[in-house]
Amino acid sequence: MTLFRLGYVAMSVHLHNASPSQTVTYKRFAQMKDQEAAKRKLERTASANLQNCLRLLKHNKAHDIQFFRLSSRLVPLATHEALQGWDYIGPIKQDLKMLGDYAGENRMRLDFHPDHFVVLNARDQEIFQSSITVLKYHYLLLHHMGIDPTHRCVFHLGGRYKDKESSLERFIENWALVPKGIQKMVMIENDDTSYTLNDCLYVCEKLQIPLVFDLHHHMANYDHKEWEENWSRVLETWTHSPLPVKMHISSPKSPEAFKSHADYVDPDMFLTFIEKTAGTTDQIDCMIEAKQKDEALFQLVGELRKHPRIKMRSESSFEWMR
């Protein structure tokens, strides 16, 4: 029997004044005459973001949601080149620990999804080093939350650079330059434009990186439409992970804007995935990438409850009954 567990991304549409992504632009920072005071402003904003994260986790606990993606924008300008050497961790250590302790006490799975600027197959050394800086930032946040960083950070393989085969090989070559701690943190996701499920499996199998299967991306970009033919290979990439298998679920906004995420998840699309994967592994954590965040989760659960073969185990987890 497979337990399916639902999660959502970064913020709630139900909690007011709880953004974990409040920011200070570099332009505004640079305009402040007292740069030390400006840094204190950044630190106060980061602390407020983390306090809002704690509010979000408490909201999640109230609804039995144990899977959540943290915003990557918790600390404004943390990786900006003009602030190299700034100790952004020191002033927020207690906030980070409090967040990590709460997640641990309530057995919540937290992770990150850095933006598209993380490109480990970059030809340009500066872009590669900048990507490492961004990943180190995520590593430090997890470390100071007291969370094992292993397999907590998902991103895409990178750019095609007009030669996908060479770019795939360059990712493998550059992997040797990635610090070991950051290597352990990484998961790879198939994308909707460049790298298909097969491409990602090639890299993940070579480097022993877990693959996060994105069904919507696969529908937009595939070598072979029948993803289930490679599902056993996806599961195999998770063999050495301490965490359950993870996947992403979202629905196309429209036929014209197929790659864009809709407000909610199409339950029939998700049920097809469930039926094909039920019984293949003990647990699958399904991250909802929908514009309506937690409301999309609540609406999806409402639809799932109606299905005769769905047995709810909590407000956000269920099993498929054979």
C-alpha positions as CSV (number, residue, x, y, z in Angstrom):
1,M,0.0,0.0,0.0
2,T,1.3,3.5,-0.9
3,L,0.8,6.5,1.3
4,F,0.3,9.7,-0.8
5,R,1.1,12.9,1.1
6,L,0.2,16.3,-0.3
7,G,2.1,19.6,0.2
8,Y,2.2,23.1,-1.3
9,V,4.6,25.9,-2.0
10,A,5.9,28.7,0.1
11,M,2.8,30.7,1.2
12,S,-0.8,30.5,2.1
13,V,-3.8,32.3,0.5
14,H,-5.7,31.9,3.8
15,L,-3.2,33.5,6.1
16,H,-3.0,37.3,5.9
17,N,0.2,39.3,6.4
18,A,2.2,36.2,6.5
19,S,4.6,36.5,3.5
20,P,7.9,34.6,3.9
21,S,9.3,36.5,1.0
22,Q,9.3,40.2,2.1
23,T,12.3,41.8,0.5
24,V,14.5,44.9,0.3
25,T,15.8,45.7,-3.2
26,Y,19.5,46.3,-3.8
27,K,18.6,49.7,-5.1
28,R,16.9,50.6,-1.9
29,F,19.7,49.1,0.1
30,A,22.4,51.0,-1.8
31,Q,20.5,54.3,-1.3
32,M,20.8,54.0,2.5
33,K,23.7,56.2,3.7
34,D,24.5,54.0,6.8
35,Q,25.3,50.6,5.3
36,E,25.5,48.9,8.7
37,A,22.0,50.2,9.5
38,A,20.9,49.0,6.0
39,K,22.2,45.5,6.9
40,R,20.2,45.6,10.1
41,K,17.1,46.3,8.0
42,L,17.9,43.2,5.9
43,E,18.2,41.2,9.1
44,R,14.9,42.4,10.5
45,T,13.2,41.5,7.3
46,A,14.7,38.1,7.3
47,S,13.6,37.5,10.9
48,A,10.1,38.6,10.0
49,N,10.1,36.2,7.1
50,L,11.1,33.3,9.3
51,Q,8.4,34.3,11.9
52,N,5.9,34.1,9.1
53,C,7.2,30.7,8.1
54,L,6.5,29.5,11.6
55,R,3.0,30.8,11.3
56,L,2.7,28.9,8.0
57,L,3.9,25.7,9.7
58,K,1.4,26.1,12.5
59,H,-1.4,26.7,9.9
60,N,-0.2,23.5,8.2
61,K,-0.2,21.5,11.4
62,A,-3.9,22.5,11.9
63,H,-4.7,20.9,8.6
64,D,-2.4,17.8,9.0
65,I,-0.1,19.1,6.2
66,Q,3.4,17.7,6.8
67,F,5.0,18.5,3.5
68,F,6.0,22.1,2.6
69,R,8.4,24.0,0.3
70,L,10.1,27.0,2.0
71,S,10.6,30.2,0.1
72,S,14.1,30.7,-1.2
73,R,13.7,34.5,-0.5
74,L,13.9,34.2,3.3
75,V,17.0,36.4,3.6
76,P,17.0,39.4,1.2
77,L,20.2,40.0,-0.8
78,A,22.0,37.1,1.0
79,T,23.8,36.0,-2.1
80,H,24.2,39.4,-3.8
81,E,27.8,39.9,-4.8
82,A,27.9,43.4,-3.2
83,L,27.3,41.9,0.2
84,Q,30.0,39.2,0.2
85,G,31.2,38.6,3.7
86,W,28.0,39.7,5.4
87,D,27.1,37.4,8.3
88,Y,23.4,37.0,7.6
89,I,23.1,33.8,9.6
90,G,24.3,35.1,13.0
91,P,21.3,37.5,13.7
92,I,18.7,34.9,12.6
93,K,20.1,31.8,14.2
94,Q,17.4,31.6,16.9
95,D,14.6,32.1,14.3
96,L,16.1,29.3,12.1
97,K,16.4,27.0,15.1
98,M,12.9,27.7,16.2
99,L,11.6,26.9,12.7
100,G,13.6,23.7,12.4
101,D,12.6,22.6,15.9
102,Y,8.9,23.0,15.1
103,A,9.2,21.1,11.9
104,G,11.1,18.3,13.6
105,E,8.7,18.1,16.5
106,N,5.8,17.7,14.1
107,R,7.6,15.4,11.6
108,M,7.3,17.9,8.7
109,R,9.3,17.5,5.5
110,L,10.7,20.9,4.4
111,D,12.7,21.6,1.3
112,F,13.7,24.3,-1.2
113,H,13.5,24.9,-4.9
114,P,16.1,27.6,-5.9
115,D,15.2,29.6,-9.0
116,H,16.4,29.1,-12.6
117,F,19.7,31.1,-11.9
118,V,21.2,27.9,-10.5
119,V,22.9,26.4,-13.5
120,L,25.5,23.8,-12.7
121,N,26.1,23.0,-16.4
122,A,27.1,26.6,-17.1
123,R,29.9,27.2,-19.6
124,D,30.7,30.5,-17.8
125,Q,32.7,30.0,-14.6
126,E,31.2,33.0,-12.9
127,I,27.7,31.6,-13.4
128,F,28.8,28.3,-12.1
129,Q,30.3,29.9,-9.0
130,S,27.2,32.1,-8.5
131,S,25.1,28.9,-8.6
132,I,27.3,27.3,-5.9
133,T,26.9,30.5,-3.7
134,V,23.1,30.2,-4.0
135,L,23.2,26.5,-3.1
136,K,25.5,27.2,-0.1
137,Y,23.0,29.7,1.1
138,H,20.3,27.1,1.1
139,Y,22.6,24.6,2.8
140,L,23.4,27.1,5.6
141,L,19.7,27.8,6.2
142,L,18.9,24.1,6.5
143,H,22.0,23.4,8.7
144,H,21.0,26.2,11.2
145,M,17.5,24.9,11.3
146,G,19.0,21.6,12.5
147,I,17.6,19.8,9.4
148,D,19.8,17.3,7.6
149,P,20.3,19.0,4.2
150,T,20.4,15.6,2.4
151,H,18.0,15.8,-0.6
152,R,16.3,19.0,0.4
153,C,17.0,21.1,-2.7
154,V,15.5,20.5,-6.2
155,F,16.4,22.3,-9.4
156,H,16.7,21.7,-13.1
157,L,19.7,20.5,-15.1
158,G,20.3,23.9,-16.6
159,G,20.7,25.4,-20.1
160,R,20.8,23.6,-23.4
161,Y,23.4,26.0,-24.9
162,K,22.3,24.8,-28.4
163,D,23.9,21.4,-27.8
164,K,21.9,19.3,-25.3
165,E,24.2,16.3,-25.3
166,S,27.3,18.3,-24.6
167,S,25.5,20.3,-21.9
168,L,24.4,17.1,-20.2
169,E,28.0,15.9,-20.1
170,R,29.2,19.3,-18.8
171,F,26.8,18.9,-15.8
172,I,28.5,15.6,-15.1
173,E,32.0,17.1,-15.5
174,N,31.1,20.1,-13.3
175,W,29.6,17.8,-10.6
176,A,33.2,17.0,-9.5
177,L,33.6,20.7,-8.7
178,V,30.6,20.9,-6.4
179,P,31.4,20.6,-2.7
180,K,30.4,17.2,-1.2
181,G,27.9,18.7,1.3
182,I,26.0,20.5,-1.5
183,Q,26.1,17.4,-3.7
184,K,24.2,15.5,-1.0
185,M,21.6,18.2,-0.9
186,V,20.6,18.1,-4.5
187,M,17.6,16.6,-6.3
188,I,17.0,17.0,-10.1
189,E,13.6,17.7,-11.8
190,N,12.7,17.2,-15.4
191,D,11.7,20.5,-17.0
192,D,9.1,21.6,-19.5
193,T,11.5,23.0,-22.2
194,S,14.9,21.4,-22.3
195,Y,15.6,18.3,-20.3
196,T,13.1,15.4,-20.4
197,L,12.6,12.6,-18.0
198,N,15.0,10.4,-19.9
199,D,17.7,13.1,-19.9
200,C,17.4,13.6,-16.2
201,L,17.4,9.8,-15.5
202,Y,20.7,9.6,-17.5
203,V,22.4,12.1,-15.1
204,C,20.7,11.0,-11.9
205,E,21.7,7.4,-12.5
206,K,25.3,8.3,-13.2
207,L,25.6,10.6,-10.2
208,Q,23.2,8.9,-7.8
209,I,20.9,11.9,-7.5
210,P,17.2,11.4,-6.7
211,L,14.9,12.4,-9.5
212,V,11.8,14.5,-8.7
213,F,9.2,13.6,-11.4
214,D,7.1,16.5,-12.6
215,L,4.1,15.2,-14.4
216,H,3.0,18.5,-15.9
217,H,6.5,19.1,-17.2
218,H,6.6,15.7,-18.7
219,M,3.4,16.3,-20.6
220,A,4.9,19.4,-22.1
221,N,8.4,18.0,-22.9
222,Y,9.0,14.3,-23.4
223,D,10.9,11.7,-25.5
224,H,8.3,9.0,-24.8
225,K,4.9,10.0,-23.7
226,E,4.3,6.9,-21.4
227,W,6.2,8.1,-18.3
228,E,5.2,5.0,-16.4
229,E,7.6,2.9,-18.5
230,N,10.4,4.6,-16.6
231,W,8.7,4.9,-13.2
232,S,10.8,2.0,-11.8
233,R,14.0,3.9,-12.8
234,V,12.7,7.0,-11.0
235,L,12.1,4.9,-7.9
236,E,15.6,3.4,-8.1
237,T,17.1,6.9,-7.9
238,W,15.6,7.2,-4.4
239,T,17.0,4.0,-3.1
240,H,19.8,5.7,-1.1
241,S,17.7,8.6,0.1
242,P,16.6,8.9,3.8
243,L,13.4,10.6,2.4
244,P,10.3,9.2,0.6
245,V,10.0,9.6,-3.2
246,K,8.9,13.1,-4.2
247,M,7.0,14.3,-7.2
248,H,5.5,17.6,-8.5
249,I,1.9,17.9,-9.6
250,S,0.3,20.9,-11.4
251,S,-2.1,21.4,-14.3
252,P,-1.8,23.5,-17.5
253,K,-3.4,26.9,-17.3
254,S,-4.9,26.5,-20.7
255,P,-4.2,24.8,-24.0
256,E,-2.6,28.0,-25.2
257,A,-0.6,28.6,-22.1
258,F,0.1,24.9,-21.5
259,K,3.4,25.3,-19.6
260,S,1.9,27.8,-17.1
261,H,0.5,26.6,-13.8
262,A,-3.2,26.7,-13.3
263,D,-4.8,28.0,-10.1
264,Y,-5.9,24.4,-9.1
265,V,-4.9,20.8,-9.9
266,D,-7.0,18.7,-12.3
267,P,-8.1,15.8,-10.1
268,D,-8.5,13.4,-13.0
269,M,-5.0,14.1,-14.1
270,F,-3.7,13.4,-10.6
271,L,-5.9,10.3,-10.2
272,T,-4.3,8.8,-13.3
273,F,-0.9,9.2,-11.7
274,I,-2.1,7.7,-8.4
275,E,-3.6,4.7,-10.0
276,K,-0.4,4.0,-12.0
277,T,1.9,4.4,-9.0
278,A,-0.1,2.9,-6.1
279,G,1.7,-0.1,-4.7
280,T,5.0,0.7,-6.3
281,T,6.6,2.2,-3.2
282,D,5.8,2.9,0.5
283,Q,5.2,6.6,0.2
284,I,5.1,9.4,-2.4
285,D,5.2,13.0,-1.3
286,C,3.3,15.1,-3.9
287,M,4.2,18.8,-4.1
288,I,1.3,20.9,-5.5
289,E,2.6,23.7,-7.7
290,A,-0.6,25.6,-8.2
291,K,-1.3,29.4,-8.0
292,Q,-3.8,29.0,-5.3
293,K,-1.3,27.4,-2.9
294,D,-3.0,25.8,0.1
295,E,-6.5,26.4,-1.3
296,A,-5.5,24.3,-4.3
297,L,-4.6,21.5,-1.8
298,F,-7.9,21.8,0.0
299,Q,-9.9,21.7,-3.2
300,L,-8.0,18.7,-4.5
301,V,-8.6,16.8,-1.2
302,G,-12.3,17.7,-1.5
303,E,-12.4,16.0,-4.9
304,L,-10.3,13.0,-3.9
305,R,-12.6,12.3,-1.0
306,K,-15.4,11.6,-3.5
307,H,-13.5,8.8,-5.2
308,P,-14.6,5.3,-4.0
309,R,-11.0,4.0,-4.0
310,I,-9.5,6.8,-2.1
311,K,-9.1,6.3,1.7
312,M,-8.0,9.4,3.6
313,R,-5.4,8.8,6.3
314,S,-5.4,12.5,7.4
315,E,-6.6,15.8,6.0
316,S,-3.7,15.8,3.5
317,S,-2.7,12.1,3.0
318,F,-4.5,9.1,1.5
319,E,-4.2,5.6,0.1
320,W,-5.5,4.0,-3.1
321,M,-7.6,1.0,-2.3
322,R,-7.1,-1.9,-4.7
